[in-house]
Amino acid sequence: MKHLLNISYIIILTVVFSSCTEKIDINLDKSESALVVEGAVSEINGQQRIKLSKTAEYFSNQAPTAVSNALVTIDDGTESVALSESELKNGYYYFPDEYSGVVGKTYTLNINLENEIAGKKEYTAQTTIPPLSDDIDSIAVEWNSRFEAWLIKFYATDPPRKDYYMFNGMKNGELITDSIQNVNISDDRLYNGNYTYGIAVMFLDGDKLEPGDIFTLVLSNITEEYANFVTEVQTEISPGIPLFSGPPANVSSNISNGALGWFTAYRSAFTSTVVGERIDPEE
């Protein structure tokens, strides 16, 4: 009888675990494509452009489709400038080389597609460049042996107003924070209207810089809306914590007619220093 009971338990457990690993096919309806817009008016190399693409299916292993042959213009209230599509990169529309944003001006992006997406051909977005302080003294690049990373410290006087900042990094003239998940976004609540006294504004992995490199901190004053957009995107592309957390929320957009993405504009301040040896100042 004991052997029969053991055999019965084994059969039951086998059935239970087999049912746990049963393959379930879920039929998902295909979603309608949407236009995706990325771009900004700025003077940072590689970012003076507008990128147009179409959304892909959730489980698609193909890159998003570029949107070519569109008429893309920027209007600052005084003149309208047409952007030129790159011959090498479809869907990338570049500003004229001499184009540069002006603080306080409002910029309107107009897009006219060759072919409709989701029944729409015309899209628009608008943004204004916030003021940027010139009271920047210096930066410091320090090695942190505990985290095996470079710590970027910022010395400047912050104006007595509510600001939102975006921090980028360049090494020897090349942008190294070249994706949205690598930029650092911060408001000025901790030092509003005061001197920053070397507040840490960026961490860089140890392999990003070498002693002797020229590191440039790019400080951009951005709108609150764009700061929220970047934070939302960074949250969505980060691993869920806890693992089985709730479904992601929709990321905001300032593009009309249901398009995704964000059009923004900002001026930037560039401050450089030479990277020193890997000596931790706390040791």
MARLUM-822952 format. One record per residue (C-alpha): residue number from 1; x, y, z. Coordinates in nm, 3 decimals. Example, Ala and Ser with C-alpha at 12.3 -4.5 7.8 and 13.67 -1.06 7.14 Angstrom:
BEGIN
<rec lumpa="1" xx="1.230" yy="-0.450" zz="0.780"/>
<rec lumpa="2" xx="1.367" yy="-0.106" zz="0.714"/>
***
This chain:
BEGIN
<rec lumpa="1" xx="0.000" yy="0.000" zz="0.000"/>
<rec lumpa="2" xx="0.285" yy="0.241" zz="0.086"/>
<rec lumpa="3" xx="0.442" yy="0.185" zz="-0.256"/>
<rec lumpa="4" xx="0.108" yy="0.244" zz="-0.425"/>
<rec lumpa="5" xx="0.066" yy="0.577" zz="-0.240"/>
<rec lumpa="6" xx="0.417" yy="0.688" zz="-0.346"/>
<rec lumpa="7" xx="0.340" yy="0.604" zz="-0.706"/>
<rec lumpa="8" xx="0.014" yy="0.798" zz="-0.684"/>
<rec lumpa="9" xx="0.197" yy="1.108" zz="-0.549"/>
<rec lumpa="10" xx="0.450" yy="1.088" zz="-0.832"/>
<rec lumpa="11" xx="0.173" yy="1.069" zz="-1.092"/>
<rec lumpa="12" xx="-0.008" yy="1.368" zz="-0.937"/>
<rec lumpa="13" xx="0.310" yy="1.579" zz="-0.921"/>
<rec lumpa="14" xx="0.393" yy="1.490" zz="-1.282"/>
<rec lumpa="15" xx="0.051" yy="1.606" zz="-1.397"/>
<rec lumpa="16" xx="0.074" yy="1.929" zz="-1.195"/>
<rec lumpa="17" xx="0.417" yy="2.030" zz="-1.328"/>
<rec lumpa="18" xx="0.326" yy="1.929" zz="-1.681"/>
<rec lumpa="19" xx="0.027" yy="2.160" zz="-1.669"/>
<rec lumpa="20" xx="0.247" yy="2.444" zz="-1.540"/>
<rec lumpa="21" xx="0.467" yy="2.426" zz="-1.848"/>
<rec lumpa="22" xx="0.188" yy="2.390" zz="-2.101"/>
<rec lumpa="23" xx="0.238" yy="2.615" zz="-2.404"/>
<rec lumpa="24" xx="-0.035" yy="2.876" zz="-2.449"/>
<rec lumpa="25" xx="-0.072" yy="3.062" zz="-2.777"/>
<rec lumpa="26" xx="-0.207" yy="3.415" zz="-2.740"/>
<rec lumpa="27" xx="-0.346" yy="3.581" zz="-3.049"/>
<rec lumpa="28" xx="-0.269" yy="3.953" zz="-3.040"/>
<rec lumpa="29" xx="-0.441" yy="4.193" zz="-3.276"/>
<rec lumpa="30" xx="-0.209" yy="4.402" zz="-3.490"/>
<rec lumpa="31" xx="-0.198" yy="4.762" zz="-3.373"/>
<rec lumpa="32" xx="-0.218" yy="5.061" zz="-3.606"/>
<rec lumpa="33" xx="0.115" yy="5.228" zz="-3.685"/>
<rec lumpa="34" xx="0.190" yy="5.572" zz="-3.548"/>
<rec lumpa="35" xx="0.443" yy="5.839" zz="-3.643"/>
<rec lumpa="36" xx="0.739" yy="5.873" zz="-3.404"/>
<rec lumpa="37" xx="0.917" yy="6.211" zz="-3.387"/>
<rec lumpa="38" xx="1.254" yy="6.272" zz="-3.220"/>
<rec lumpa="39" xx="1.451" yy="6.595" zz="-3.234"/>
<rec lumpa="40" xx="1.552" yy="6.927" zz="-3.088"/>
<rec lumpa="41" xx="1.673" yy="7.274" zz="-3.173"/>
<rec lumpa="42" xx="2.018" yy="7.288" zz="-3.011"/>
<rec lumpa="43" xx="2.383" yy="7.340" zz="-3.094"/>
<rec lumpa="44" xx="2.509" yy="6.997" zz="-2.984"/>
<rec lumpa="45" xx="2.674" yy="6.804" zz="-3.268"/>
<rec lumpa="46" xx="2.451" yy="6.524" zz="-3.394"/>
<rec lumpa="47" xx="2.134" yy="6.659" zz="-3.234"/>
<rec lumpa="48" xx="2.046" yy="6.933" zz="-3.482"/>
<rec lumpa="49" xx="1.803" yy="6.709" zz="-3.665"/>
<rec lumpa="50" xx="1.454" yy="6.564" zz="-3.664"/>
<rec lumpa="51" xx="1.413" yy="6.187" zz="-3.692"/>
<rec lumpa="52" xx="1.090" yy="6.038" zz="-3.830"/>
<rec lumpa="53" xx="0.992" yy="5.672" zz="-3.807"/>
<rec lumpa="54" xx="0.691" yy="5.445" zz="-3.763"/>
<rec lumpa="55" xx="0.608" yy="5.225" zz="-3.467"/>
<rec lumpa="56" xx="0.659" yy="4.850" zz="-3.502"/>
<rec lumpa="57" xx="0.459" yy="4.560" zz="-3.363"/>
<rec lumpa="58" xx="0.538" yy="4.474" zz="-2.998"/>
<rec lumpa="59" xx="0.695" yy="4.137" zz="-3.081"/>
<rec lumpa="60" xx="0.857" yy="4.251" zz="-3.405"/>
<rec lumpa="61" xx="1.231" yy="4.185" zz="-3.433"/>
<rec lumpa="62" xx="1.270" yy="4.441" zz="-3.708"/>
<rec lumpa="63" xx="1.396" yy="4.798" zz="-3.663"/>
<rec lumpa="64" xx="1.128" yy="5.072" zz="-3.686"/>
<rec lumpa="65" xx="1.064" yy="5.184" zz="-4.042"/>
<rec lumpa="66" xx="1.212" yy="5.522" zz="-4.136"/>
<rec lumpa="67" xx="0.973" yy="5.781" zz="-4.278"/>
<rec lumpa="68" xx="1.126" yy="5.941" zz="-4.589"/>
<rec lumpa="69" xx="1.031" yy="6.212" zz="-4.837"/>
<rec lumpa="70" xx="0.849" yy="6.425" zz="-4.580"/>
<rec lumpa="71" xx="0.846" yy="6.805" zz="-4.584"/>
<rec lumpa="72" xx="0.986" yy="6.914" zz="-4.247"/>
<rec lumpa="73" xx="1.011" yy="7.282" zz="-4.151"/>
<rec lumpa="74" xx="1.095" yy="7.486" zz="-3.840"/>
<rec lumpa="75" xx="0.927" yy="7.824" zz="-3.787"/>
<rec lumpa="76" xx="1.055" yy="8.066" zz="-3.518"/>
<rec lumpa="77" xx="0.793" yy="8.334" zz="-3.580"/>
<rec lumpa="78" xx="1.027" yy="8.528" zz="-3.808"/>
<rec lumpa="79" xx="1.134" yy="8.280" zz="-4.070"/>
<rec lumpa="80" xx="1.059" yy="7.924" zz="-4.176"/>
<rec lumpa="81" xx="1.349" yy="7.690" zz="-4.252"/>
<rec lumpa="82" xx="1.322" yy="7.363" zz="-4.444"/>
<rec lumpa="83" xx="1.523" yy="7.064" zz="-4.322"/>
<rec lumpa="84" xx="1.706" yy="6.835" zz="-4.563"/>
<rec lumpa="85" xx="1.678" yy="6.456" zz="-4.544"/>
<rec lumpa="86" xx="2.010" yy="6.276" zz="-4.522"/>
<rec lumpa="87" xx="2.115" yy="6.079" zz="-4.827"/>
<rec lumpa="88" xx="2.284" yy="5.822" zz="-4.602"/>
<rec lumpa="89" xx="2.026" yy="5.786" zz="-4.322"/>
<rec lumpa="90" xx="1.662" yy="5.765" zz="-4.425"/>
<rec lumpa="91" xx="1.423" yy="5.948" zz="-4.196"/>
<rec lumpa="92" xx="1.689" yy="6.189" zz="-4.060"/>
<rec lumpa="93" xx="1.616" yy="6.554" zz="-4.146"/>
<rec lumpa="94" xx="1.900" yy="6.796" zz="-4.070"/>
<rec lumpa="95" xx="1.901" yy="7.166" zz="-3.990"/>
<rec lumpa="96" xx="2.123" yy="7.404" zz="-4.188"/>
<rec lumpa="97" xx="2.475" yy="7.409" zz="-4.040"/>
<rec lumpa="98" xx="2.447" yy="7.770" zz="-3.925"/>
<rec lumpa="99" xx="2.112" yy="7.725" zz="-3.750"/>
<rec lumpa="100" xx="2.112" yy="7.798" zz="-3.376"/>
<rec lumpa="101" xx="1.835" yy="7.844" zz="-3.123"/>
<rec lumpa="102" xx="1.769" yy="8.172" zz="-2.942"/>
<rec lumpa="103" xx="1.661" yy="8.192" zz="-2.576"/>
<rec lumpa="104" xx="1.300" yy="8.299" zz="-2.535"/>
<rec lumpa="105" xx="1.196" yy="8.216" zz="-2.890"/>
<rec lumpa="106" xx="0.913" yy="7.975" zz="-2.962"/>
<rec lumpa="107" xx="0.973" yy="7.717" zz="-3.234"/>
<rec lumpa="108" xx="0.705" yy="7.538" zz="-3.433"/>
<rec lumpa="109" xx="0.776" yy="7.206" zz="-3.604"/>
<rec lumpa="110" xx="0.563" yy="7.129" zz="-3.910"/>
<rec lumpa="111" xx="0.565" yy="6.787" zz="-4.076"/>
<rec lumpa="112" xx="0.388" yy="6.700" zz="-4.401"/>
<rec lumpa="113" xx="0.418" yy="6.332" zz="-4.494"/>
<rec lumpa="114" xx="0.427" yy="6.190" zz="-4.843"/>
<rec lumpa="115" xx="0.199" yy="5.904" zz="-4.732"/>
<rec lumpa="116" xx="-0.055" yy="5.895" zz="-4.451"/>
<rec lumpa="117" xx="0.010" yy="5.719" zz="-4.121"/>
<rec lumpa="118" xx="-0.303" yy="5.623" zz="-3.929"/>
<rec lumpa="119" xx="-0.500" yy="5.843" zz="-4.168"/>
<rec lumpa="120" xx="-0.292" yy="6.156" zz="-4.097"/>
<rec lumpa="121" xx="-0.038" yy="6.341" zz="-4.311"/>
<rec lumpa="122" xx="0.017" yy="6.667" zz="-4.120"/>
<rec lumpa="123" xx="0.169" yy="6.697" zz="-3.773"/>
<rec lumpa="124" xx="0.288" yy="6.989" zz="-3.563"/>
<rec lumpa="125" xx="0.458" yy="7.061" zz="-3.230"/>
<rec lumpa="126" xx="0.573" yy="7.372" zz="-3.045"/>
<rec lumpa="127" xx="0.834" yy="7.451" zz="-2.780"/>
<rec lumpa="128" xx="1.018" yy="7.749" zz="-2.627"/>
<rec lumpa="129" xx="1.385" yy="7.778" zz="-2.523"/>
<rec lumpa="130" xx="1.421" yy="7.856" zz="-2.149"/>
<rec lumpa="131" xx="1.692" yy="8.097" zz="-2.026"/>
<rec lumpa="132" xx="2.033" yy="7.954" zz="-1.939"/>
<rec lumpa="133" xx="2.264" yy="8.090" zz="-1.671"/>
<rec lumpa="134" xx="2.620" yy="8.193" zz="-1.765"/>
<rec lumpa="135" xx="2.742" yy="8.176" zz="-1.402"/>
<rec lumpa="136" xx="2.934" yy="7.849" zz="-1.439"/>
<rec lumpa="137" xx="3.272" yy="7.838" zz="-1.269"/>
<rec lumpa="138" xx="3.412" yy="7.491" zz="-1.341"/>
<rec lumpa="139" xx="3.367" yy="7.116" zz="-1.327"/>
<rec lumpa="140" xx="3.574" yy="6.840" zz="-1.170"/>
<rec lumpa="141" xx="3.617" yy="6.477" zz="-1.274"/>
<rec lumpa="142" xx="3.699" yy="6.253" zz="-0.978"/>
<rec lumpa="143" xx="3.757" yy="5.878" zz="-0.960"/>
<rec lumpa="144" xx="3.539" yy="5.686" zz="-0.716"/>
<rec lumpa="145" xx="3.704" yy="5.352" zz="-0.636"/>
<rec lumpa="146" xx="3.404" yy="5.224" zz="-0.442"/>
<rec lumpa="147" xx="3.180" yy="5.231" zz="-0.751"/>
<rec lumpa="148" xx="3.458" yy="5.197" zz="-1.011"/>
<rec lumpa="149" xx="3.319" yy="5.507" zz="-1.179"/>
<rec lumpa="150" xx="3.399" yy="5.867" zz="-1.263"/>
<rec lumpa="151" xx="3.211" yy="6.128" zz="-1.061"/>
<rec lumpa="152" xx="3.135" yy="6.460" zz="-1.236"/>
<rec lumpa="153" xx="3.106" yy="6.758" zz="-1.000"/>
<rec lumpa="154" xx="2.956" yy="7.092" zz="-1.095"/>
<rec lumpa="155" xx="3.047" yy="7.438" zz="-0.959"/>
<rec lumpa="156" xx="2.807" yy="7.719" zz="-1.049"/>
<rec lumpa="157" xx="2.562" yy="7.980" zz="-0.922"/>
<rec lumpa="158" xx="2.202" yy="7.875" zz="-0.983"/>
<rec lumpa="159" xx="1.950" yy="8.152" zz="-1.064"/>
<rec lumpa="160" xx="1.662" yy="8.207" zz="-0.816"/>
<rec lumpa="161" xx="1.397" yy="8.042" zz="-1.035"/>
<rec lumpa="162" xx="1.266" yy="7.690" zz="-1.091"/>
<rec lumpa="163" xx="1.485" yy="7.523" zz="-1.354"/>
<rec lumpa="164" xx="1.515" yy="7.178" zz="-1.508"/>
<rec lumpa="165" xx="1.855" yy="7.069" zz="-1.632"/>
<rec lumpa="166" xx="1.982" yy="6.804" zz="-1.871"/>
<rec lumpa="167" xx="2.346" yy="6.694" zz="-1.836"/>
<rec lumpa="168" xx="2.537" yy="6.532" zz="-2.123"/>
<rec lumpa="169" xx="2.901" yy="6.434" zz="-2.149"/>
<rec lumpa="170" xx="3.160" yy="6.459" zz="-2.428"/>
<rec lumpa="171" xx="3.501" yy="6.292" zz="-2.451"/>
<rec lumpa="172" xx="3.756" yy="6.461" zz="-2.676"/>
<rec lumpa="173" xx="3.477" yy="6.637" zz="-2.863"/>
<rec lumpa="174" xx="3.254" yy="6.329" zz="-2.912"/>
<rec lumpa="175" xx="2.921" yy="6.286" zz="-2.736"/>
<rec lumpa="176" xx="2.931" yy="5.981" zz="-2.504"/>
<rec lumpa="177" xx="2.579" yy="6.016" zz="-2.361"/>
<rec lumpa="178" xx="2.433" yy="5.951" zz="-2.705"/>
<rec lumpa="179" xx="2.114" yy="5.772" zz="-2.601"/>
<rec lumpa="180" xx="1.822" yy="5.895" zz="-2.391"/>
<rec lumpa="181" xx="1.887" yy="5.647" zz="-2.110"/>
<rec lumpa="182" xx="2.237" yy="5.792" zz="-2.055"/>
<rec lumpa="183" xx="2.148" yy="6.158" zz="-2.004"/>
<rec lumpa="184" xx="2.095" yy="6.290" zz="-1.653"/>
<rec lumpa="185" xx="1.785" yy="6.496" zz="-1.572"/>
<rec lumpa="186" xx="1.755" yy="6.705" zz="-1.257"/>
<rec lumpa="187" xx="1.563" yy="7.000" zz="-1.117"/>
<rec lumpa="188" xx="1.735" yy="7.261" zz="-0.899"/>
<rec lumpa="189" xx="1.537" yy="7.216" zz="-0.577"/>
<rec lumpa="190" xx="1.852" yy="7.131" zz="-0.377"/>
<rec lumpa="191" xx="2.041" yy="7.448" zz="-0.474"/>
<rec lumpa="192" xx="1.783" yy="7.691" zz="-0.618"/>
<rec lumpa="193" xx="1.925" yy="8.043" zz="-0.605"/>
<rec lumpa="194" xx="2.248" yy="7.925" zz="-0.442"/>
<rec lumpa="195" xx="2.600" yy="7.809" zz="-0.524"/>
<rec lumpa="196" xx="2.624" yy="7.437" zz="-0.604"/>
<rec lumpa="197" xx="2.962" yy="7.378" zz="-0.432"/>
<rec lumpa="198" xx="3.056" yy="7.082" zz="-0.650"/>
<rec lumpa="199" xx="2.732" yy="6.889" zz="-0.648"/>
<rec lumpa="200" xx="2.753" yy="6.552" zz="-0.827"/>
<rec lumpa="201" xx="2.558" yy="6.568" zz="-1.154"/>
<rec lumpa="202" xx="2.677" yy="6.257" zz="-1.338"/>
<rec lumpa="203" xx="2.834" yy="5.913" zz="-1.291"/>
<rec lumpa="204" xx="3.026" yy="5.754" zz="-1.578"/>
<rec lumpa="205" xx="3.143" yy="5.392" zz="-1.593"/>
<rec lumpa="206" xx="3.517" yy="5.348" zz="-1.552"/>
<rec lumpa="207" xx="3.571" yy="5.255" zz="-1.916"/>
<rec lumpa="208" xx="3.408" yy="5.573" zz="-2.045"/>
<rec lumpa="209" xx="3.710" yy="5.794" zz="-1.967"/>
<rec lumpa="210" xx="4.086" yy="5.759" zz="-1.942"/>
<rec lumpa="211" xx="4.340" yy="5.988" zz="-1.773"/>
<rec lumpa="212" xx="4.440" yy="6.262" zz="-2.017"/>
<rec lumpa="213" xx="4.103" yy="6.274" zz="-2.194"/>
<rec lumpa="214" xx="3.931" yy="6.609" zz="-2.230"/>
<rec lumpa="215" xx="3.588" yy="6.576" zz="-2.072"/>
<rec lumpa="216" xx="3.320" yy="6.834" zz="-2.149"/>
<rec lumpa="217" xx="3.003" yy="6.869" zz="-1.943"/>
<rec lumpa="218" xx="2.710" yy="6.993" zz="-2.153"/>
<rec lumpa="219" xx="2.452" yy="7.174" zz="-1.940"/>
<rec lumpa="220" xx="2.114" yy="7.241" zz="-2.102"/>
<rec lumpa="221" xx="1.820" yy="7.421" zz="-1.941"/>
<rec lumpa="222" xx="1.508" yy="7.236" zz="-2.057"/>
<rec lumpa="223" xx="1.135" yy="7.274" zz="-2.005"/>
<rec lumpa="224" xx="0.958" yy="7.091" zz="-1.724"/>
<rec lumpa="225" xx="0.751" yy="6.904" zz="-1.983"/>
<rec lumpa="226" xx="1.057" yy="6.769" zz="-2.164"/>
<rec lumpa="227" xx="1.219" yy="6.674" zz="-1.832"/>
<rec lumpa="228" xx="0.908" yy="6.470" zz="-1.749"/>
<rec lumpa="229" xx="0.913" yy="6.307" zz="-2.093"/>
<rec lumpa="230" xx="1.277" yy="6.193" zz="-2.060"/>
<rec lumpa="231" xx="1.211" yy="6.060" zz="-1.710"/>
<rec lumpa="232" xx="0.908" yy="5.867" zz="-1.836"/>
<rec lumpa="233" xx="1.109" yy="5.712" zz="-2.121"/>
<rec lumpa="234" xx="1.395" yy="5.616" zz="-1.889"/>
<rec lumpa="235" xx="1.146" yy="5.454" zz="-1.652"/>
<rec lumpa="236" xx="0.981" yy="5.256" zz="-1.932"/>
<rec lumpa="237" xx="1.305" yy="5.114" zz="-2.073"/>
<rec lumpa="238" xx="1.446" yy="5.022" zz="-1.732"/>
<rec lumpa="239" xx="1.389" yy="4.673" zz="-1.587"/>
<rec lumpa="240" xx="1.067" yy="4.646" zz="-1.385"/>
<rec lumpa="241" xx="1.111" yy="4.649" zz="-1.007"/>
<rec lumpa="242" xx="0.961" yy="4.434" zz="-0.868"/>
<rec lumpa="243" xx="0.991" yy="4.181" zz="-1.150"/>
<rec lumpa="244" xx="0.615" yy="4.136" zz="-1.189"/>
<rec lumpa="245" xx="0.525" yy="4.503" zz="-1.160"/>
<rec lumpa="246" xx="0.219" yy="4.656" zz="-1.323"/>
<rec lumpa="247" xx="0.184" yy="4.739" zz="-1.692"/>
<rec lumpa="248" xx="0.375" yy="5.045" zz="-1.822"/>
<rec lumpa="249" xx="0.198" yy="5.377" zz="-1.861"/>
<rec lumpa="250" xx="0.179" yy="5.570" zz="-2.186"/>
<rec lumpa="251" xx="0.470" yy="5.808" zz="-2.238"/>
<rec lumpa="252" xx="0.359" yy="6.168" zz="-2.297"/>
<rec lumpa="253" xx="0.401" yy="6.346" zz="-2.631"/>
<rec lumpa="254" xx="0.373" yy="6.704" zz="-2.760"/>
<rec lumpa="255" xx="0.322" yy="6.603" zz="-3.124"/>
<rec lumpa="256" xx="-0.026" yy="6.651" zz="-3.269"/>
<rec lumpa="257" xx="-0.257" yy="6.395" zz="-3.434"/>
<rec lumpa="258" xx="-0.160" yy="6.105" zz="-3.210"/>
<rec lumpa="259" xx="0.208" yy="6.092" zz="-3.301"/>
<rec lumpa="260" xx="0.461" yy="5.973" zz="-3.043"/>
<rec lumpa="261" xx="0.783" yy="6.136" zz="-2.925"/>
<rec lumpa="262" xx="0.882" yy="6.490" zz="-2.833"/>
<rec lumpa="263" xx="1.006" yy="6.804" zz="-3.004"/>
<rec lumpa="264" xx="1.210" yy="7.030" zz="-2.778"/>
<rec lumpa="265" xx="1.455" yy="7.321" zz="-2.794"/>
<rec lumpa="266" xx="1.729" yy="7.443" zz="-2.560"/>
<rec lumpa="267" xx="2.060" yy="7.626" zz="-2.539"/>
<rec lumpa="268" xx="2.363" yy="7.466" zz="-2.381"/>
<rec lumpa="269" xx="2.675" yy="7.566" zz="-2.190"/>
<rec lumpa="270" xx="2.999" yy="7.371" zz="-2.243"/>
<rec lumpa="271" xx="3.259" yy="7.339" zz="-1.964"/>
<rec lumpa="272" xx="3.573" yy="7.127" zz="-2.006"/>
<rec lumpa="273" xx="3.853" yy="6.982" zz="-1.797"/>
<rec lumpa="274" xx="4.135" yy="6.729" zz="-1.835"/>
<rec lumpa="275" xx="4.071" yy="6.391" zz="-1.672"/>
<rec lumpa="276" xx="4.325" yy="6.317" zz="-1.400"/>
<rec lumpa="277" xx="4.461" yy="5.990" zz="-1.267"/>
<rec lumpa="278" xx="4.243" yy="5.730" zz="-1.094"/>
<rec lumpa="279" xx="4.308" yy="5.866" zz="-0.743"/>
<rec lumpa="280" xx="4.013" yy="5.861" zz="-0.504"/>
<rec lumpa="281" xx="4.015" yy="6.193" zz="-0.306"/>
<rec lumpa="282" xx="3.855" yy="6.015" zz="-0.010"/>
<rec lumpa="283" xx="4.142" yy="5.769" zz="0.029"/>
***
